[in-house]
Amino acid sequence: MRFKVLATGTIALALVVGASQLPGGTPWPVLGVTLVLLAAFAVGWPRLMKVPSPNPVSLVILVVGAGATLLGLFAPSGPGLGWVAPCLATGVILMFLTQLVRGTDAQKRLESAATGITGMVVAAFGSGWAVLGTEPAGPALSLMAGIGILGAAVPGVLRLPDRVVFPLGFVLAVLLGGAASLLHPGVSLVPALVLGAACGLVVVGSRAMLVSVGGPKGPAQMAAAALTPLLVCGSVTWYILLLLV
């Protein structure tokens, strides 16, 4: 299952990074890929977290993630990820409503709401991949982030304790992120190292969390496990571009 999660994440990473490298400067390819990944994550996340009634939670996660992505790209003003907070605020209300309509005798309503809100945050952060395409250095940062993410993810397939996998994945992400700065003369070494470190922490931290909950058991859960760190790294990459490049 570890190799399947890595393969799924690698394919998703290749799609989103590849779409960002297409010539022409149009946001449609990376937007389409991002929405597909958000849909796969929305379906799998509540099932990975064992939510009793997963379909309404999945719907709200998808609406919030897609809303943050579309508004980030096409809203008339404001920074690209400025719409994440309003979308999350709306999503929190919708998420609690999904639990209220289940009735007072429903089980694990609070846990389901908390799990759904966490999934909404991850999905909203995935909008960063689409918004990156609006910046001149966005494609270069996407490629560098992809290299760092892959470097951090590869040690995760090893059957080793977290005290070994965690630092190994982090160090590989930093080294590969720094080396990736050679691919673009407009990005210096320091932002590339920071990008590798940030994405590496997201990946190895996500792996530790998923191992603690028992890991994925089926295709939908496997997709959610692979996409969780990938989506979060979209906004991580965006903010590093905004602050350091």
N, C-alpha and C positions, 0 to 999 in steps of 0.2 A: 504493500500500500504506500510506503514511503516513496518508492520510485514512481508510482503512478501520480502521486501528488506533485512530485518534482517535475514530471513530464507535463502534467496539466498546467502547472505554473509557468513552465518554460514556453509552452505554446502560447499561452495568454500574453506573456511578456513579449514574445517575438511579434505577436499581432499588434499590440499597442505601440511598441517602439517602431516597428516597421511602418505602421500607418503614419506615424509622426515624421518619418523620413521621406515621404512621397513628395515629389516636386509640385510646385504650383501654389503652395501656401493656403490651400483650401482646408477648412476644418472638418469637412464631411467625413473623410475616411476614419480619422481618429475618433470623431464623435460616434460614428456607427459602431466601432470596436468597443468603445467605452460603454455604450448603452447595452451591448450584448453581454459584456462582462458583468455589468451591474445586474442584469436580469439573472444571470447564472448565480451570482452571489446571493441575490435576494431569495432565490428558491432554496439554496442550500443552507444558508446561515441558521434559520430557525430550526432546521432539522439537525444540523450539527450540534446545536445547543439544547436539543431535546425539548423544544417548546411544544406543549400539548396541542395547541391549535395553530399550526404554522402558516396557513395560507393568508389570513388577514395581515399577519406580521410581515410576510414576504411582500405583499402588495404595498404596504406603507413604506418599507425599505426601498422598493423600486421607485415609487413616486418621489421620495425625497432625493434619492441619488440622481434620478433623471432630471428632476427639477433644478437641482443645484448645477448640474452640467449644462443644461440648456440656457438657464439664466446667466451663468458665467460666460457663456459664449455670445449670447445674442441680446442681453440686456443693454439698454442704451447708454448707461453710464455706470461708473464705479469699478473697483478692481475686480478681476475675474472671479476670485473666491469670496468676494464680499457677500454673495448670496447664500453662502453655506449656512450662516447663522440663522437668517430668517426661515430657510427651508427646514432646518433642524427644529426650530421653535414650533413651526406648524406640524412637523412630524411627531413631536412629543405629544401634542394634543390628540392627533389622530391615533397614535399608538395606545394611549390610555383609553380612547373610545373603543378600540378593538377589544380591549379587555372588559370594559363595562358591559358591552352587549353580550358577552358570554354568560352573564348572570352571576348572582351572588354565590351560587354553589360550585362555580368553576374552580378548578385546582390551579395553583401556581400562577395566579394572575399577575402579582407583583413581579415575580421572576421573569415571566414572559414579557412584561413591559420593559424591564431593565435590559433583557437580552435584545429585544427589538430596538431599543434606543441605541444600544452599542452598535448594532448592525447598521442603523441609520448613519451614525457617525462615520463608520468605515465606508459606506456607500457614498456619502457626501464628499469624503476626502478623495474618492476616486475621480471626482470631477476635475481634479488637478491635471490629469493626463490630457484631457481635452483642451483645457485652458492654456496649457503649455504651448500649444501650437500658435497662440496669438503673439508670442514673443519671438524676436529674432534668434535668440540663443536657445529657444525651447527645444528644437529637435536635437541639438547637441547635448543638452542636459538630459533629455530623455534617454539617449543612447548611453551616456555615462551612468545614469541611474540604473539602467537595465543591466549593465556589466557588473555593477556593485551588488545588485539584488541577486543575480545569478551566482556570484562568488559566495555570498552569504548563505545561499540556499543549498549549495552542493553538499557541504558537510552534514546537513540535516538528515540525509539518507543513511548516514552511518549509525549503527546501533551502539552509540556511545552515550555516556551520561551528559546532562546539560552542562556540567562544569567543564567539559572538554569541548563540546560542540559550540557552546555560546561564545567563548573567546576565539575559537578557531574561525567560525563564520564571520565574526566581527573583524578580525584582523585581515582576512581575505577580502572582505568588502572594502576596507580602507585602502589596502594595497592596490586592488584592481581599480577602485575609483580614482586614485591618484594617477595610476598608469593611463587611465582613459583620458586624462587631460591632454595627452599628446595628440588626441584625435581632432582637437579643435583649438586653433591658436587663440581664439577669443576668450577661452576659459583657462584661468591660471590654476596652479597646483593646489592652492589652499581651498578654494571652493570645491574642487573635485574631491579632495580628501574629506572635507566636511560632508559632502553629499554621500560618499561611500560609507562614512561612519554612521550617518543618520539612517540611511536605508538598511545598513547592516544591522543596526540595533532593532529596527522594526521587524526584520525578517527573523532574527534569532529569538527575539522576544515573543513573536507570534508562534514560533515553533514550540517554545517552552509552554505557552498557554495551551496550545492544542494538544500537546502530549499529556498535560495535566487533566484534561477533560476526556481522555480516552482515545482521541484521534478519530478520523472519519471512518465510516462504516460502509458507505455506498457512493455511487457516482455524484449525487447532489452534494453530499457532505464533503466529498473529496474536492469538488470544484470550489466550495466555500473555503475550505482549508487552504487551498492554493492561492485563491484570490484575495484573501484577507490582507496579507502584507503587501501584495502588489497594489491594491487600491489605496491603501494608506500612503504608500510611497509616492503616489501621484501628487498629493498636496505637499508632502515633504519636499519633493523636487521643486515644486512651484515656489515655495517660500525661500528655499535656498537661492533660487534664481533671483527672486525679488530682493533679497537682503545682501547677497554677496557678489552677484555677477553684474 
